[in-house]
Amino acid sequence: MLNMAYKILMDPEKRKIYDETGSVEGIDDELDTSSFNLAYAYYRLMYKAITDEDIDMFEAQYKESEEEEEDVLQFYEKYNGDVTHLLECIPLSNNEDVKRLLQVIDNAIKKGKVKSTSKYNATRKKVKLLLKEENFDEEGIADLRKQIILKKKKSGDDLLERLAAKYGATSDEVADASAKKRTKPKPSREKRKKKE
């Protein structure tokens, strides 16, 4: 049941259908709807819909933060100093941020946090600028939402992982156990009465 709710929440198309209609094709066949609705409501409390205000607030907190600096330095190390695609990989960055983000790297080199590389010296003036858009399209917003959700996941908000850790199983084992429980046939009323 929790696994099914999780799958629907993580699939933007199914989540949108469920939010609008209250059902998704196939859930009635796999589990009883009231249990699913309870699980879905719980997930909705944990994973609220992302609004434009959430994005603006995240941007205000993220830019020039330690988290952004860590992301820039991780990018730098991952690509051995090649900063050609820096703006494409750092959330919420834009063309005006190039100088500031390169300064983050320069400061880290001076402090000995990272080593200067020949690729960095060769690509620092070749950072690929983003295309300017009149309006931020829906696909861009969807990508940003995915990035924010991934950030939340990285900081330990994954319910299945916490349940697995609490009860000594992996998240796959929790999902498998949930699936087995759903597919196991229930005893008939007569058999239940005989047991009583």
Long-range contacts (C-beta under 8 A, 24 or more apart in sequence): 1-31, 1-35, 1-36, 1-39, 1-178, 1-182, 2-39, 2-43, 2-159, 2-160, 2-163, 2-174, 2-178, 3-160, 3-174, 3-175, 3-178, 3-179, 4-30, 4-31, 4-36, 4-39, 4-178, 4-182, 5-36, 5-39, 5-40, 5-42, 5-43, 6-43, 6-159, 6-160, 8-40, 9-40, 9-43, 9-44, 9-47, 12-142, 12-145, 19-49, 30-182, 31-182, 43-159, 46-157, 46-159, 47-149, 47-152, 47-157, 50-145, 50-148, 50-149, 54-148, 55-141, 55-144, 55-148, 58-92, 58-148, 59-92, 62-91, 62-92, 63-92, 63-97, 64-100, 68-104, 69-104, 69-108, 72-101, 72-104, 72-105, 73-104, 73-105, 73-108, 73-113, 73-114, 76-105, 76-108, 76-114, 76-120, 77-114, 79-119, 80-117, 80-119, 81-116, 81-117, 81-118, 81-119, 81-120, 81-121, 81-123, 82-119, 82-120, 82-123, 83-120, 83-123, 83-124, 83-127, 84-123, 84-126, 84-127, 84-128, 85-128, 86-127, 86-128, 87-127, 87-128, 87-129, 87-130, 88-128, 88-130, 91-144, 91-147, 91-148, 91-151, 92-144, 94-130, 95-129, 95-130, 95-132, 98-127, 98-129, 102-127
